[in-house]
Amino acid sequence: MKNILIYNSGGGLGDSIQLFPLILTLKKNFEQAEFYYLGAHENHFLGSLEDYKINIKTLDLGLKYFGFRLWHFFAAKNKFEKCNIEKFDLIIDLQSKIRNTLILKRIPHKYFISPALNYGFSKPKIKIEKNGKLNDEIISAINAVFNKDCKLIDYDVSKIDRKFEDEAKKLLPSKNYVGFSITQGNIYRKKEWSLDNIVILCEKLKQFNKVPVFFIEKKNQSLKKKIENMVPNSLFPEHESDLSSPAFVTCLAKRLDFVISIDNGVMHMLSLNKIPMIILFGPTDPKKFAPTYNKSIILDSKKIYNTSDISKITVEDVLQAAKQFSNF
């Protein structure tokens, strides 16, 4: 194996962070290979994610929204020929849209793995039992094609530069902190929980001497001020530091008793520490996006109230879930 390409059509930080175990597993089992990443949207592996020490090259074809335009079918091969790569030994497609898959297959390759049409476009042909967890399925496909016994490798947070952890300890030096991540990245799916609910919840938590810690981007000053007025004892550690990185958010998570979050990119940053979390789901699928470890509790409005309206989840629902944590 000389060259392996991973194609991701997702555009958010969370989509990229979810790939960490897959990339680490592939790197361990194909140590001699050069790894490339092709994103339909902005490449998050360069820039803000470099602090996680996940090293992967970018395949830049100069085609924005790669795979989402029919004319890319005719342009992909010609653009690739200018990249000074003969072909890829393996292409891994992480999405299931047939159009995108057919366009991706135009890039010269030897092996091809894709969940599209129940892995029907894969080369060679394989049958994989689908379980809704893409990383697991892709590893099963790798094992089937290459007769391996790969196991997913968790990301090790100790790889993160110590300066982020030191800063987190300085900003959150005590105990009894509860984290909140309430803003959504994807504007097309309504998955924000009411700020009024957050205020009521914070008042309840105050009775147990819990201090609310909000993860709000520095540029979102208006929301920060609004929360400060509604929850006077709240903390905003990212706004008190010169550091700005998803890896910093991950280190701040270590200082928290538990987290209450919607399905967003920050949730994935926090979950890398496997801290206790209560994650609220509405329109999105927890089987696909939720972290899977014992201390994460999923509250899915579809399952609880038979609706994708996340606002149907109540403050009492969250409080009852929090009672499962030993530190509450």
N, C-alpha and C positions, 0 to 999 in steps of 0.2 A: 504494500500500500504506500503510494507516494503522495497522493492528493485526495482529500475528502472534503466534499462541499455539503454544508448544512443550509437549507433554505427555510426561512421563517417568514410567513406572510403577516404575522402579528406585528403591531406597531408600538406596543407599550413596554415600559420597563419591566412590568410583571411578566410579560411574555418571555423576555430575555432571561430574567432570573430563574424562571422555571426550567430553563434549559441547562443550568449549571450541572446537575447530576449526570445528565446525558453526555455533555461535553467531557466532563472529567472521566467518565467511564470509557468513552471512545479513545481518549488520549492515553489511558492506561493500557488498553488492549491493542492499540495501533500506534505504538510509540514512535515508529519511524515516519509516520505520515505528517504532512503539512495540512493544517485544518483551515478551511475558508468558510466565511459566513456571507450569505446573500440574503439581504432583507428587502422586503417589499417597501418598507418605510425606513426611517432613520436607523442607522446602525448603532445600537446602544452598546455594543461591545467595545467601541472606541469612545473615548471621552469619559462620560460619567461612570461607566462600569469598570474602567481600568483599575480602580482601587481594589476591586475584588480579586485581582491577579488572575483573571480568566483570559488567557492569551489566545487569540484567534485572528487570523488575517481577514481582511475584507475583499470580497470579489466585487469590484466596481465595474459594472457593465454600462453605466451611464444611462440606465433605464429606470426612471422613477416609477414607483408602484409596480415593480416587476411582477409579471404574471397576471396583472389585472387589466391589461390592454391587449386586445386580440392581435394588434400589429406587432406585439412583442414576439409572436410566433415566428415571424419572418426576420426580426432583427436580432434575436438572441444569439444565434450561431455566429453571425457576422461580428457582433460585438465581442463575443468570447474569443474569437480568433486573434483579436488585438491584445489579449491579456497575457500573452507569452506563456500559456499553459497548454500542453498538448491535449490532454483530456483529464477527466477525474476518474480515479479508480472506483470511487463510490460517491453517489449523490444521495443525500437523505432529505426527503421532502417531508416537512412537518405540518402540512395542511392537506385538505381533502377535496378542494375544488378541482374538478376535472380540467377546466380551462387552464388554470395555473400549472397543473401537473404536466399537461401536454406541452406547454411552453417551456417548462423547466427541462423536459426530456430532450429538447433541442440542443442543449449543451452536451458535447461529446463526453461519454462515460462508458465504464465497463459494467458496473453494478448500479442498480437504482432501487431505492426503497421508498415507498409512498403509501400512506393509508387510503389514498383515493380509490374509490370503487372497491372497497374491502381488500386493499393491497393488490388489486388486479393489474395495475400498471407496473408492478415491481419486476425487476429483472435480476435473477431468475424469478419465476412464478413461486409465490409462497402463500400459505394459509396461516393467518394469525388470529388468535382468539381476541376479539376486541373487548376491552374492559373500561374504556373511557379515560384511561390514564396513558397519554401518548408516549411519555418516556418509557414506560413499561413495555408498551407494544413495540416501539422501535428497537429496544434491546432484544426482545423476543425475535424480531425479524433478523437482527444482526446475528443472533445465535443460530437461527435456522439457516441463513445463507452461508455463514462462514464456519459452521460446526463448532461454535464456541459456547462457553458457559459464563457469559458476562453477567455481573451483578451491578446494579446501580450504586454509585458512590455518592454519599452525601457531601455537600460542600462543608469545608472546614473553616469556620470563622476566624481561626487563629492566623490564617493567611493575611488578614487585613492588617494594614500598618498600625502599629501600636499608638500612634498619635491620635487616632480616632477614639480608641478606648480610653486613653488618658483624658481627652477632652470630655467624653461622656461622663466619666467619674467626677470631673470638676463641676459640671453643670447639674448633675443629679447625684449629689453626694450621700443622700440618706436612703430611706426605705419608704414603702407605702405609696409608690407611684403607680398610677394606672394610665396606660397610653390610650390615645384616641386617634384614629385615622378615619376621617369622615368625608373627604373630598374625592370625587371620582375623576379618573383620567379620561375615560371614554365618554364623550358628550352625547353619544347616540343611544346609550342605555341608561335609563333613569334608575340609579341604584344608590342614591344618597338617602341617608336616614335623617329625619327631621332634627334640626338644631334645637327645637323645643324639647324633644325627647332627650337630647344630650344634656341640656340644662337640668332637667328633672333627675336624670341619672347621676349627674355630678353632685347634686344636693343629697341624694341617697348615699352615695359613696363617701361624702364628707362625714356622715355619721359614724363611719368606720375608720376615720382619720386617713382616708385615701386622698392623694393629691393628683388632680388630673393633669396629664401631660399631652399636649396637642402637637401633632405633626402637620404643620402647615408650611407650605413653601414660602420663602422669604418675600417673593414677589406678591404674595396674596395678603397685603397689609390690611385691606379692608375687612377681610374675614377675621384676621387676628384681632383687630380692634373690637369687632363685634362680639367675639367670644370673650375677650377680656372684660367687656362691660357686663356680659350675661353670667360669666363664671369668674368672679374676681380673684379667686385663689389659683387660677390655672397657670401652667408653665408652657413656654414655647422655646425649647432648648436650641433649635436650629437658628432662631433669630438672635440668640445670645452668643453666637460663635462666628468666627471668620471662616471656619471650615464649611464646605458645602459639597456633599457627596452622598449617594445612596449607601455607601459603606459606613459613613458616619451614623446614618439612621439605624443601620444594623447594630452598631455598637451601642447606641443609646438604648436599644431594646433590652440589653443585658441588665439595665438598671431598673426595669419595670417589674412589678408584681404580676401583672397580666395586661393584655391589650384588648380593646374593643374596636373592631374595624369593619368597614364594608369591604367588598371585593375590589381591591385596587392595587397599584404598584407598590405603595408603601407597605401594605399588608405582606407582600412577598419579601420585601427587605427585612421586615421585623421577624418574619417566620423562620429566617435562616438560623436564628438562635434556638429555635424550637421552644420558645417560651410559651406559657399558657395564653391562649387567645380565644376570644369569642368573635366569630366572623359572621356577619350578616349578609345573606344572599337573597336576591330578588329575581331579576331577569336572567342572571347568568347561572351557569351550571356548576355547582360545587364539586361534582365528580371530575370535572375538567380543570377547575381553577383552584380548588381549596388545597392547602397543604395537608399532608397526611402524616400525622403523628399523634400520640395519645393525648397530649395536652391542648389540642386544638378542638374547639367545640363549634359545630356548624349550626346556625339558626337559619333555616331556609323557608321563606314565606310560602313557597310552592308546596312544601311538605307539611308545614304547620297549618296554613290557612288556605291552601289550594288556590293561590294567586301569585303572580310574579310581582305584585306591588309590595316592595320592601317595607313601606310605611305601616303595613299591617302588623309587623313585629313590634311588640310592646316593650316598655321599660321593664315591666315585671318579667317578661320572657328572658331578658338579658340578666336581670338580677338572679333569677332562679338558676341560670346557667353558671353565673359567677360563684354560686354557693358550692360548686363542685371543686373549686380550687382551694387548696389547703391554706393559701395565704390570704383568704378572704373570710 
